[in-house]
Amino acid sequence: MLNLNLLSAKSVPVYDCDQVLHKIKDLNENKEDLSLKKLYEKLLQKGASRFLVSPYSANYIKELKINHPNFVDVIDDIVGEIITCQKTGKNFKLYPILLAGDPGVGKTYFSKQIAHALNSPFFYQNMSTLTAGWVLSGSSTTWSGAKCGKVATSLINEDYANPLILLDELDKTGGDSRYDPFGVLLELFEGETAKQFKDEYLDVSIDSSYINWVCTANDIDRIPDYIQSRMSVYHISKLETLQQVEQTKKIFNMLLAELNLQSAFEQMNDEVIAICLSLSTRELKKEIYNAISRALTEDRYRLIAKDFRTYATN
């Protein structure tokens, strides 16, 4: 459940209950239709309205710069959108984001941190395992094991109209061209068509236009131009050594502050910093925290190489 104290929220309809009632009337008594009827009844019971939430403050997003200095451009643009919404009263909506860069620069981890900083519902889809667009848009009731897709599920089961959905490794999407995932995304990334999005299984128009999309990729040349043109593309580079050192020290001191150990612990020495530079962005905070814990178990208030599992296993 989101902390609505950090958000402003209003309700918006994401489907038409009259349309759902009409669909129920057309159902038969076979097993497949009975399963669909239960889903329609769930929609009616839950009601068509969902919360549309907007952050009160951009401060939580700004703080991401501490741990993610190579994502500054993305952070600044999100901050700009929040401030624009505050000053104009428009609904908070990110233009679809594509984070492109080499493996290990922290794209996936950063995407999750965006959702956390926005206090937003979060859904994840690994596109490297996606073989057909129906994973997003649902499969036809004529198929065995037919069910709703990720988009409909995120809007039906939850209480919010504008979750953040991460499509990880978008460039590795493959499968049968008859069920092209990029064709589905073309519909979802366009505001007007997204308002009338139809899940193949549900067959009811859903307003998916409020969803915030973040995608990651290593090789954007494998993503069609017509998809790239509908996204804000950010090329994420690896941190320079001096940036990595500064980031490491900031994370270390942030963790000490959280643990109320600022005055007790010595600062990192060069050997420990060198070990930290070998860690990926997603590992860094966790490994430093674990290292602090190992030092404390030995009643020691300085980090040494053996406190890091990476060092100990190499």
N, C-alpha and C positions, 0 to 999 in steps of 0.2 A: 504494500500500500504506500502511495506517495505521501510525502509530508506536504500537505496543502498549505501549511504555514509559510512555506517558501515560495508559494505560487499564487497567481491569480487564476481563477477558473470560472468558466461559464459552461453551459450545456449546449450541445448542438446535436441535431439528429443525424445518424449515419445510415439509416435505412428507413423504409416506409412500412409501417405495420400493416397497412391496408394491402400492400403488395404481398406481404407474407401470408395474410389471411386468404388471399386469392389463390396462392400456391397450395395451401393446405386443401382447399376445396377440390383441386385438380388431382389429388393423390389417390392411389388405389390402396388395396389392403395387402399388397405383397410385402415381403421382408424388407426390400430396399426402400420402398416408400414409407414404411413404418419408421425406419431409422431416420429418414429425412423429416418425417412429421414431428418426431421428438425434438429435432434441431429447430424446426420452425416454432414449435411451442416454447422452446427456450428463448428464442428471440422475442416472442410476444411477452413472455413473463418478465424478461429483463428490461424490455422497453427500448425504444429507438435512440434515446439520448445518451450521449457520452460526454464526459468532462473534456473541455478543451483548455489545456493549462498553458500558462505563460510564466516564465521566471520573473520574480519581482526584481531581482538584482543580477548584474553581470559579474559580480565579484567572484563567485565560485568558478566561473569560466576563466576569468583573469588569472586565478591562482594556478591554473594548469600550466602556465608559462614556467613555473618553477621547475617542474619535472619534465616538461616537454618543450624545450626551447626551439627545437626544429619544427614545431607546429605553430609558430607564432602567427603566421598569416591566416591560418584557419581560425585560430582563437580570436584574432582581431575582428575577422568578418562575423563570427558568431556574436561577439560582444556588440558589434555595430547593429546587428539585427535585433538584439534584445533592447538596446537603447532606442532604436527606431520605433519598436512596438510600444515602448513606454511613453514616447513623446507624441505618437500619432494615434494610439489606440487600436492599431491593426493587430490581427491575430498573429501569434508567433508561429513562423513557418520558415524553416531553412530551405534554401535552394538545394537540390540534391548534391551531395558532396562526394567527390572521388579523390581518395588519398592514394597517390601513386608513388612507389619507391621500392628499393631493394628489400629483400627479406631482412628482418632484424632491426628495422628502424623504429618499430613500435606502432605501426599503423592500427593493428587490431586492438591492442591494449589502449591506445589513445581514444579510439572510437567508443570503447566501453566507458572511458572516463568522461567523455562528452555527455553521455546519457546520465551518468552519476552526478555530474556537476549541474546539469539542467534539472535534476530530480525527475527524470523522464522514465516512463515504462520502456523497457529495452527488450528487443527480440533479435536473435542471432540466426543467420543462415549461412552455412558454408557452401559457397557456390561451386567449389571444386568437386563436390559430390552430387551436384545437381545435374540430372540428365534430361529434365523436361520442365517446361514452364508451368506444368500443373502443380509443382511443389509450391509455387507462389499463388497460382490462380485457381487451384482446385481441379479435381478430375471429374469427368462426366459420370452421371449416375449409371450409365450403361457399362461402366468399367467395374470389374471385380475389385472390391476393397476401396471404392470411391470415397473421397472425403474432401473437406474444405482445404483450401490452401493457406499458406502462412498469413496472407493479408487479411482474409476474412476471419481467421482464427484470432488474430491479434485484436481485431475490433469487436468481435462477438463476445469473447470470453472475458475481456478486461473492461475497465470502466472509463477508458480514455480514448479520445478520437485521434490524438496526435502522438503515438508512441514513436520512438526512434528504432528503426529497423536497420541492422547492419548486414550488408551483403558482402561477406568476406571472400576475397580472391575471385573477384568478378571476372578477371581475365582467364580463369581456368574453367569457366562454364562450358559444358559440352553437351552432347547428346543428339537426339533425333531432331533434324531441322523442322519437322512437322509440328513440334511442340517447343518452338524456339523461346527460351527464357527472355531473350532480348526484345522479342516482340511484346511480351507481357510488360517489360519495364518501360517500353516506349509509351504504352497506355498509362502506366502508373506515374510516370514522370511528367505527363502533360496534365495541367490542372483541370481542364474541362473534361477530358475523358476519365480522369481519376475520380471525378465526382459521380460518375455513373458506372463505376467498375463492377463487373459481374463475375463472381466466382462461378466456375463451371458447375460445381456440385450444388451450391446454394441456389443459383439462378435467380438471385434477387439483387437489385442494384444497391451498391454500397458506396458511400462517400468516403473514399480513401485519400482525398486530396489534402487532408491535414497531416498525413504521415510524414515524418522526417526521415529521409534516406541518407545513409552513409555507406559508401562502398570502398573497398580496398582493392589494389591491383599491383602486381609487380611489373607487368608489361602492358601498357595501355594500347599498344598497337594491335592487341588481340581483342580490343573492345570496339565495336562499330562506331564510326564517326557520328551517326545519328543518335547514339546514346551519349557519347562524350559531349556533344553540343548542348545537351540538356542538363549538364552538370557543371558545378564549379570544380575544376580540376586543380589539385595542389600536388606539386612534385616535392616529396619529402626526402631530404638528404640526410645522410648520416651526420651525427654531431662531430664537429672538429674536436681534437684532443682537449684543448683548453675549455671548450664548452662542456665536454664530458666530465672533466675534473670539477668544474664549477657545479654542474648538476649533481654529481656524487656528493659533494660537500653539503649542498643544500638539502638533499634528501636525508643525509646523516643527521644534520642539525635539526631538521624538522622532526625526525623520529625521536631524537633526544628530548625535544620540547614536549612531544606527545607523552613521553614516558617520565617527564619531569627529572631528567638526568643531565641537563645542560651543564650544571656546575660540577658534576661528578666525573664525567667522561673526558678523557684526553681527545684531542683532534686526531684525525687519521694520519698515519705516517705514509711515506711515499710507496712502500711495499703494498700496503692495504689499498691505496688508491689505484695502483697498477692492476691489482686483482679485480677491482670494481670496473675498471675500463674494459675488461674482457667479457663482462656480462652484458646481455641484451637489455634493452629498456624495460621489457616486461619482467625481467628477473631482478633488476637492481634493488628496488625497494624491499622486496621480500627477502633477498639474500642479506642485505645490510641489517634488516630487523633480526633475522635469525642469527647473524654474527653477534649482534649486541646481546641477544639472549644467551648464546654460548659463553660469551665473556662473563656475563653476570653469574652463570652457574659456577664459574671458577672464582667468583668474588674478585673479578678483575675489571678495571674501569678504563681499559684501552683495548682496541682491536688489534689482533695479530693474524698472520696468514692462516693459521689452522682453524680460525673461527669461520672460515668460508668453505663450504662443502666443495665448491668448484676447485679450490686449491688442494683440498685434502684428497680428492679423487683423481687428480692429474699426476 
